[in-house]
Amino acid sequence: MTWPPLREELRGVEPYGAPQLDVPVQLNTNENPYGPSDACADDIAAAVRAAATSLNRYPDREHTELRAALAAYLGHGVTPEQVWAANGSNEVMLQLLQAFGGPGRTALSFAPTYSMYPEYARDTVTEWVVGHRESDFALDLDHAHDLVLERQPSVVLLPSPNNPTGTALPPEAVGLLCKAAGDGGIVVIDEAYGEFRREGVPSALELMPEHRNLVVTRTMSKAFAAAGLRLGYLAADPAICDAIRVVRLPYHLSSVTQATALAALKHAPELLGKVDELRAERDATVDWLRAQGLRVADSDANFVLFGTFADRHAVWQGLLDRGVLIRETGPDGWLRVSIGTADEMMAFKNALTEVMGDES
């Protein structure tokens, strides 16, 4: 018997996670480079101080006030009964797979996509099925529709914008796949980067009244500049929220987390104030990378996937040697850079120019 007595399918598996390295320019985890103002930080500190006086008591198990605030932020007629929150959208996704996946059930997505999705399936003993995307990373609607009809998954996971490619779903995809899944499955549209989408690209929230099997997930980690908060949430039919209550751990959101999130939401205009600037920096980065003769995926997120390189690891290492950390992810030959400040992006461009010069 091998020690420890780990599940066989987990033996030798490396834990998920991007490198956490202390370098001058960190552009690898899609964080918002602009932190909260002193005024926002002061309000968060005051809210946490108030919560600390009752830490001898368990938190509000239903996070009632927070759900109401999140519903108000989302708009589109979303009510508090349609909202559920957890420790990052990662836990939201895991809870969805715990409730709707499991042995004998299937979760489905289309590659390349977020690398945690198959891990949620693995951890909940859910069969993982993956279809393909087009060469430009767009979703092939006919293929997607046919695969959902064929496999009848319990959960369809579709990020929009997609990670790591930044590709947004065409508006017609959501309704098409919700109908294909029917009452036997839920369709989860992961809008972790939704606030960064380009003008005219709709949110799946608009279609919730038409499809009771539609789930839209969001996070405060990205556009909200609150990655350290670990607060993700979803909007869905109240029956789906009730189902998650069955599998969630007791008191899963601490009083401190709830207080911090509520205080941050009161500063939403400020925290989201750099989104337009980051969009413009993203588009400028796409144009610059293409001018260097590189392939670049169209992006509606706060990151850009670019390539292709015969030895992407060498390019990644070359950038790191120059103090710039990006992400080695996506299909072979591709790299992903998060959008930082103007100075950080200039450092990235200068470093990449040097590395590509060395490679040629």
N, C-alpha and C positions, 0 to 999 in steps of 0.2 A: 504493500500500500504506500503510495506516494504522499508525503506530507507537504502542506496541509491537505485535508480531504476536499479539495476544490472540485466544483463541477467540471467534468471532463472538457466541455466545450470552452471553458475559460482558461484552461492551462496554457501558459505561454503567451497569453494575450497582453499586450502593452496597454496601460491605462490611456484613455483619451486625454489630449491636452496639447496646446501649442507651447513651444519653448518660452519660458519666462526668463529672459536674459536682461541684465542691466546694461543697456546700450543707449547712446544719445537719442536715436530716432527709432521709436517703436511703432511699426506700422503692420502688425501681424494679427491682431485680434479684433479688428473692426470697431474699436472703441471710438467714442467722440473725443477728440483731442482737447476740447474746451470744457473745463470743469465748472462747477457751480460758482456763482459770485459769493462774496463774503456775506451779503444779506441773506442769500438762500441758505448758505451753510449755517448762519446764526439761527435761522428759523428751524432748520433741521435739528440743530443742537438743542434748542429750547423744547422741541417736540419730544426728542429722546429723553431729555431731562424730566419732562412731565411723565413720560411712560415709565421711567425708572422708579418712580415713587410707588408703583403698584406691581413691581416685578415679582412680588410674593404671590401674586395671583396669575392664573393662566390667562393667555390672551383670548380675545374674542375669536372663538373657533370658526365663526362664519365671516370674519373680517367684513362686517356689515357696512361700516362707514367707508372703508376703502373700496368695496365693490360699487357703492353709489358714486364715489368720486371717479372711478375708472369708467363707469357707464356714461357719466356726464362728459368726460373727456372724449370718449369714442363717438358720441352723437349717433346719428343714423337710427334714432329711435330705440337704441339699446337700453334695456332696463337693468337695474341691479340684479334681478333674478336670473338674468342671462349672462352674468359675469362670474368668473372664478379666477382666483389668483394663487400663485405658488412661488416657490423659491427659484426664480428664473423660469423662462419658457421651457428650459430643459425638464424641470419637474412637472410642468403642465403637460408636456408631451408624454413623459413617463406615466403619469396618472391616466392619460387617455389610453395608452397601451395596456395598462393594468386593468382598466375597466372594460375595454372593448377588444383587446387582443387576447392572447393566451393560447394554450395548446389546442390544436385543431383549427386555429384561426390564422388569417393572413393579413400582413401589412404590406403596402405596395407604394413604390415611388418610381422615379425615372432619373437615371444617372446621366451625368454627374449631378450629385445633390449633397445635402448636408451629411457629413460623415457620421453624425451621431444617430441618424435614423435607424440604421441596421443594428446599432447597439441597443436602442430602446426595444427593438423587436427581440433581439437575443436575450436581453435581461428579463423579458416577460414571456419567454418561450413561445414567441409568435413566429410563424413562418415568414421569412422575408423574401419578397418578390420584387425584382427591379427591372423596369423597362428601359428604353433608350430615349435619348433626345436627338435632335437634328445636329448636324455638324456645326451649326452656329449656336447650339445649346437651346434653341427654341423647342417647345413641346410639340411633338407631332400629334395633333388632336385625334386623327383617325387611329393611330397606333394606341394612344392612351385610352381612348374609348373602348376599343376592341379588347385590350388587355384587362380593363376593369370588368367588362362583361364576361370575359372568359374565366377569370380567377375569382370573381365575386369577393373581393377583400373586405374584411371587417373595418379596416382603416386605410385610407388613402392619404399620404403625406405629400403635400406640394408647397414648397416655399415660393413666395412671390413678394419681392425679388428672390430668385434662387441663390443659394449659397453652395458653391463658391463662384458662380458665373455672373451673378447680378441680374440675370434675365427675369423680366416680369412675365406673368402669364397673360395671354390674350383674354379679354373680358369674357369671351364665349366659353372658355375652358371650364370655368367653375360650374356653371349651370349644366353643361354637357356631362361632366363627371359626377355631379350630384345625382342626376337622373340615372346615369348608368349604375351607380352604386346602390340606389334605391334604399329601402328601409333596412336592408341587411348590412349596410356599412355607413360609416361617417367619412366625410371628406374634410380634411384639416388643411386650411390654407394658412401657412406660416408666414405672417407679415412682420417678422422681427425687424426688417429693414423698411417697413412700409412707409414711414414718414419721409424717406429719401426718394420715393418714386417720382418720376418726371411728371410735369404738368399734363393732365389729361389721362393719366393711367389710373383707373378706378380701384378702390378698395373692394375686396370681397364682402365687406360689411353691407354694401348696398344690396346684396342678393340674399341676405339672411331671411327676410320675410318670406321668400319664395321657396326655401329649401330647409326643412327642419333637420336634415342630416349634415348641414354645413357648420363647421367650426372655424372661427378665425382667431388665431393666436397673435399676441403682440408681446413686447418687452419694454422695460424702461432702461435696458442696458445700452442701447445704441443711440438713437436720436436724443433721448432724454438725458444723456450724459450721466448715467447712473449705473454703470456696469458693476460697481462695488456694492450696490444695494441688493442685487439678486432678487428682482421682482419681475415675474412674467405673468401674463393673464390671458384669458380667452373670453370670447363672446360666442354663445351658442344657445340652442333651445334649452329652457329650464330643465327639461328631463335629462339632458346630457350633464348639466351641472349636478343634478341630484345623483346621477350614476357615479360621478367622480367622488362624491361624499362617501360612498361605500368603501373606496380604496384609499382615500387620503389618510395620512397618519394623523393622530389626534393633535390638535393645536399646532399644525404644521407651519403657520406663519407667526413668528414671534411678535410680541408687542412692540419691540424696537423696530422691526421691519415695517410693520403697519404704520407706526408713527412717522418713520422716515419717508415712506412712500406718500403718505398724505401731505406732509409738508412739501415734498418735492412737486407734487401735482399742483399745489397752489402757485408754484413758480413756473408752470408749464411754458408760458410765453418766453420767459428768459432762457430756460433750458433748451428749448427748441429754436432759439433765436439764431443759431449758427447753421441751421439746416440748409438754408438757401446758399450760404457761402460754401458749405461743403459740397453741395451739388455742383456749383460752378467750378470748384477745384477738381471735382471728379471728371467733369466733362473736359476740362483743360488737360487733365492727365491722360485721358483717352486719346485726345487729339495729338498730344506730344508723343505718346508711345507709338501711335500709328505712323507719325512722321519719322520715327526711327526705323521703320520697316517691319515692325512687329505686328502680330495678330492680336487683336484686342476684342474681348466680348463686350457687346453693348451692356451698359450697367444702369440699373435703377436703384442701386444700393450705395453705400458709402465705401465701396471697395471696387477694385478693377482686376480682372483676370487677364493676364497677358502671356504671350509666348511667341513662337515655341522655341525651346532650346534643346539642343542635343544632349546637354548635361545640365539640367536645371539646378541640381544640387550645387554644382560649381558656381553658378551665377548667384544662387542664394548665399553661399559661403563668401563669395567675393563682396557682396553687399554687406554682409555681417562684418567682415574684416574692415570695412570702411564705416562701421558704426550704424548701419541701417538694417533693421530686422524686419523682414517681410515673411510671408507664409508660403511654404512649399506644400501646395495642396492642389487638388483638381486633377484633371487628366495628365498623363505623362507629358512632360515638356512645358507645362504651364506653371506660372507663379501668380500669387495674389498679393496685391498691395492695398492696405487700408488707406483711406484719405485722411491726411493729417493737416496741420497748419500749412500756410504757404511756405514758411521756412523749412518745415520738415519735408514737404514735397520737392522743394528745390534741392535739399540734401540727397533725397532719393534719386532725382534725375541726374545729379552730378555723379553720384556713386555708380549708377547703372551705366552711364556713358563711359566711365572708366573701365568698368568690368567688361562691357561689350567690346571696348577697344582692345582689352587684353585678350579676349576670346578670338578676335578676328585675325 
